[in-house]
Amino acid sequence: MFRGAFYNSYIKRVLDIVLVLIIGVVFLPISLIAAILIKITSKGPILADVPNRVGKDQNTFKMYKFRSMILNAHQLLREDEKFKQLYQQYKNGSYKLKQDPRITPIGRYIRRHSIDEIPQFLNVLKGEMSIVGPRAYYPDELEEQQKNIQKPKNS
């Protein structure tokens, strides 16, 4: 059983690397265009400064994404008084907002087409994520999700 699990994880890792290299070549021109547009249309870095995510075995890691929001968007949502109501909507809506005023104009486009997710291929290459696997939550999101899961009753 252990041997099978080892080989399965090894094969999955090899497939992750091969797929990322193939897909990465295809998405490289799109990534370059997105990076240039982000840089010339808004202040700040090309990659988003998002809080760490929780991965396999509860290890945290820095997830890479193209920046689609204003600077310090996550911090503002949680700490700025003018976003208090928006933060409650965010928590009540499974951590998704339908209309988010923090998104930049180019950010709307790259989100709609999931271009902001392309840098996550770097996380896959680093072994922090897999192409197929569970969603990597923010620590506070994971904590909230775990509260909502009912524990099995002892029989």
Residue, then its C-alpha position, 0 to 999 in steps of 0.5 A: m500500500f505504501r509503495g503504491a502511494f509513493y508511486n502515485s505521488y511520484i507520477k502525479r508530480v512528474l505529470d505536474i511538471v511536464l504539464v506545466l512546462i507544456i502549458g507554460v510555453v503556450f501561456l507565456p505570450i499571454s502572461l507577458i502581455a498581462a504583465i505589461l498591461i498591469k504595469i502600465t495601467s496601475k501602480g504597484p507590482i505585477l504580482a499580487d501581494v496576497p496572504n499566504r495560503v494553506g497547502k498540503d499537511q497544513n504548510t503555508f506558502k506564497m501563492y503567485k497571482f497576477r495583481s488584479m486589484i488595487l494595492n493592499a486590497h486584502q489588508l484594506l478589506r479586513e482593516d479599513e472601516k469603509f470596507k467593513q460591510l464589504y468584508q461581511q459580504y465577503k465572509n458570508g458569500s463563501y469568500k467571493l464578491k460579485q462586485d468588488p470596487r478594489i478590482t482594477p479595469i485590467g483586473r476585471y478582464i484578466r479575472r474573467h478569463s482566469i489569466d490572473e491564475i497563470p503564475q500559479f504554475l510557478n507554485v506547481l513547479k515548486g511543489e507547493m500546489s498540484i494542477v489537480g487538487p484541493r483549493a488552497y485557502y487563506p488560513d482564516e478561510l480554512e478555519e471558517q470552513q472547518k467550523n462549518i463541517q460537522k464532526p461525525k457522531n460517535s456511535 
